[in-house]
């Protein structure tokens, strides 16, 4: 929901940060994998209750995620890089939730399982539509520089980062935050399924 408003605001600063990396011949894929490794290091920190340090690594992961895209635009980008980026993103999101479940299994395991279930819905609707959009040559009217054409919703990258930040700053509130955000994910999934089905059906009928 917020991505379409925030992405134009951060594009220029990210491009400025990516320029020296491009001059040093750092590839977008290297940055993607480095950010992924940094993000996974947050899991044991969360498990041991080091929430401030974990939040820092989560933020660094998201910075790398923005920078690898900006760096890709310097080199023209690639479909293989876009594939690697989205796979790492989805694993990272699930890993953070796992970290909170490990921190307090008695209180957090059930809401964590619910949130992962809801993440599966948003992820499946995201990727399935992207596959079909590519097949029918559909182009995104909003995210012109993305490797995939995907549908937006109430819970996108910006909202997920805000959720993780809130959970780190208020770890005792993990359960209500997980249940609430999971419910928003279900609404996002329902909207994507409805809009995606009808968009693809119109594309089928147009052929």
N, C-alpha and C positions, 0 to 999 in steps of 0.2 A: 504493500500500500504506500509506503514512504519511499521505496527505492526510486521510483520515477522522479521524485522531487529532489532526492539527495544526490543521485548519481551525477546530474549536471553540475552540482555545486562542488563536488570533489574531483571532477575530471581534470580540471586544470592543475590543481595542486599535485595530484598523483602523477600527471604527465611531467611536471617539473622534477619530482623525486625520481621518476623512472629514467630521465635523460642521462644522468651520470652512470646509472647501472648499464644502460645500453652502450655507453662509451667504453665501459669495462668488459663488454662482451658477455655479460651475464644474461643467460637465456630466460625467457618466461617460464619454461618448464623447471629450470633449476630453482627459481623463486617459488614456484608452486609447491615443489617438494620440500623446500626449506620451511615454508610456512606451514605445511602439513605436519612436518616433524615437530615444529614448535608447538603447534596446537595439540598434538598428542601428548606432549609433556605436561599439559595441564591436567590430564586425567589422574596421574598419581598425586599431584598436588591437591586436587579436589578430594581424592579419597582420604588424604591425611588432614583435611581441613585447612589447608593453606590457601584460603580463598582469594586473598589479595594478590599473591604471586600467580595464582591460576588466572585471575582476571587479566593480569598483565600479558600473559602468554596468549590468552584468547584474543586480546586486542591486537597483539603482534601478528597473530594468524590472519586476522581480518585485514590488517594493513598489507600484508604480503598478498592476500587475495585481491585487493584492489590494485596493487602495484604490478602483479603479473599481467593483468589485463592491460594496464597502461603501457607496460613494456612490450606486450604483444602488438599493440598498435604501432609501435616504432618499427617493428619488423614485419608487419603485415598480418601477423597471427597465423594460426593453423587450426584445423579441425582436431588434430590429435592433441594439441595443447588445450583446446576447449574441453575435450573429453576428459583429459587428466584433471583439469581444474574442477569440473563438476563432480567427478567421482571423489576427489579428496574433500571437497566441501561437504558432501553428504555423510561421509564417514566421520569427519570431524564433528559435525552437529550431533551425531549419535554418540560419539565418544564422550562429549561433554556431559550429556545426560547420564551416561554410564558412570562417569566420575562422581556425580552427585548421589547416584544410587549406592555406590561403594562407600561413600562417606557416612551414610546412615541407613543401612539396608532396612531396618525395622520401620522407619518412618518414610523413607524415600523410594523404596523399591516399587510399590504399586503405582504411585503417580508417575514415576519414571517410565514404567512399562506402558502406561496409558499415553504418555507423551511420545514415546517411540512409535507406538501404534499410530498415533495421529501424524507423526512425521512420515510414516510410510505412505499415508494417503496423500499428503502434499507432494512427497517425492515422486510417487508413481504417476500422479496426474500431471506433474511438471514434465517428467521425462517422456511419458507416453504421448502427450500432445506435441512435444518437440519433435519426436520421431515422425509423427504423421504430418506435421507442418512442413518438415523438410521434404517429405515424399510428394506433397502437393504444391510445393513451391510457395508456401505462405510466408509472408514477411511481417516482422513485428513493426507496428506503427509507433512503438515507444522506445524499445531497446535496440537501436540500429547497430550498435557495435558489439552485440553479443553473438557468441558462436551458435546459440540456440534461440529459437523463437519459443518463448514460454509465456504462459498466462500469469498475470499478477494475482493478488489476493490480499487478504487481511494480514497474512503472516509471510513476509518475504525476508530477505537477508537482514535488513535494517531492524525489523521487529525482533528477529531471532537474536541478534546481537544485544539489543536492549534487554531481552529476557535473560540472557546469560549474565549480563552485567548486574541486573537486579538480583538474580539468584546468588551471585558471589557477594554482593553487598548485604544481602539479607538471607543468609543460608537457612535460617529457621523458617523462612517463608517459601521454601522450595515446593512444598506440597500444593498450597493454593495457587502458586504461580504456574506450576506444571498442569494442574487441572484446568485452570483458566485459559492458558495459552493453547492447550490441547483442544479445548472447545472451539477456539478461534481457527485452529488448523482444520477442524472438521468442517467448519463453514467455508473455509478457503477451498478445501477439496470438493465440497458439493458444488460450489460456484464454478470451479474449473471443469468438473465433469459435465455439468450442464452446458456451459458455454463452449467447451471443447468439442463435445459431441455434436452440437448443432453447427459449429464452424466447419468441422471436418465433413459433416453430412452435406453441407452446402457445396463444399469443394468437390465431393464425389459427384454430386448431381450436375455440377458445372462441366464435368468432363464428357 
